[in-house]
Amino acid sequence: MTFKVVYSGAAKDDLRRIYEYIAFELSEPPVASNQAKRIMETVRSLEEMPSRFRLYESEPWRSRGLHVVPVNNYLIFYMIDDEASTVKIVRIMYGGRNIKTQLEETDGM
């Protein structure tokens, strides 16, 4: 079964901000492009067997079915809708940030 992957507005903003931070703040456009590419490739891989990655360990997100997959220093958070065969990318965050605070501020979970 193949799943359709969709990005939330917050996840799209997250990816753009990650790219901009690395490219402009750190002055490393090639590194920014490569990091964004690795994140997007991992997201695309969720079309097949998205449940292979672990549930996020903290509540209430674990009970809601929030999964997490690491990509270098970043974390991709997503939810699976088996009935609609859809994977929704909820957020993409730097792993060193306060994840709990970021998730609490995320709408639609």
GUROTOR-77477 format. One line per 8 residues: for each residue x, y negated, z negated of C-alpha. Coordinates in steps of 0.05 Angstrom, whole numbers, plus 32768, in hexadecimal, padded with zeros to 4 digits. Example, Ala and Ser with C-alpha at 12.3 -4.5 7.8 and 13.67 -1.06 7.14 Angstrom:
! residues 2
80F6/805A/7F64  8111/8015/7F71
END
This chain:
! residues 109
8000/8000/8000  801A/7FBC/8013  800A/7F7F/7FE8  8002/7F38/8000  8030/7F09/7FDA  8018/7EC2/7FCA  803B/7E8A/7FA5  8017/7E5F/7F73
8020/7E14/7F79  804D/7E16/7F3B  8079/7E4D/7F59  8081/7E25/7F9A  8095/7DE8/7F71  80C5/7E13/7F47  80E9/7E2D/7F85  80EF/7DE7/7FA2
810A/7DCC/7F61  813D/7E05/7F5B  8156/7DF6/7FA1  8159/7DAB/7F95  817D/7DB2/7F53  81B4/7DDF/7F70  81B9/7DB8/7FB1  81B7/7D71/7F97
81C8/7D71/7F4D  81FF/7DA5/7F53  8211/7D8F/7F9A  8210/7DD6/7FB4  81DF/7DDB/7FEF  81FA/7E1E/8008  81F3/7E3C/7FC3  81AC/7E1F/7FBE
8199/7E3E/8001  81B5/7E82/7FED  8192/7E81/7FA9  814F/7E6E/7FC8  8159/7EA5/7FFC  8166/7EDA/7FC6  8128/7EC4/7FA0  80FC/7EC6/7FDE
8118/7F0A/7FF3  8107/7F26/7FAE  80C1/7F08/7FB2  80B7/7F28/7FF7  80CD/7F6B/7FDA  808F/7F68/7FAC  8065/7F7A/7FE9  8078/7FC2/7FDA
806E/7FE1/7F95  8069/7FA0/7F6D  805D/7FC5/7F2C  80A4/7FE1/7F2D  80BC/7FA5/7F05  80AE/7FA0/7EBB  8077/7F7B/7E97  808E/7F3C/7E73
8098/7F50/7E2B  8076/7F16/7E07  802D/7F10/7DF8  7FFB/7EF9/7E0F  801C/7EFF/7E53  802B/7F4A/7E4F  7FE1/7F59/7E42  7FCF/7F2D/7E7E
7FFB/7F57/7EAB  8033/7F25/7EB7  8070/7F46/7ED7  80B7/7F2A/7EDA  80F1/7F38/7F08  8136/7F18/7F01  815C/7EFA/7F3B  81A1/7EE3/7F23
8192/7EB0/7EEC  814A/7EA6/7F01  810A/7ECB/7EEF  80CF/7ED6/7F1D  808D/7EDE/7EF8  8053/7EFE/7F1D  8010/7F20/7F15  7FF3/7F59/7F3D
7FAB/7F5D/7F55  7FA3/7FA6/7F6B  7F5C/7F9C/7F83  7F6F/7F64/7FB2  7FB4/7F83/7FC1  7FD3/7F40/7FAF  8011/7F2C/7F88  800E/7EE5/7F6D
8051/7EC4/7F5E  8040/7E9B/7F21  8082/7E79/7F0F  80CC/7E7C/7F21  80F8/7E64/7EE8  8140/7E5D/7ED2  814A/7E94/7E9E  816D/7E64/7E6D
8130/7E38/7E64  80FB/7E41/7E2F  80D1/7E74/7E54  8099/7E76/7E21  808E/7E2A/7E26  808F/7E2D/7E72  805C/7E65/7E75  802E/7E42/7E43
802D/7E05/7E71  801B/7E2F/7EAE  7FD3/7E2B/7EC5  7FAC/7E67/7EDE  7FC9/7E9F/7EB5
END
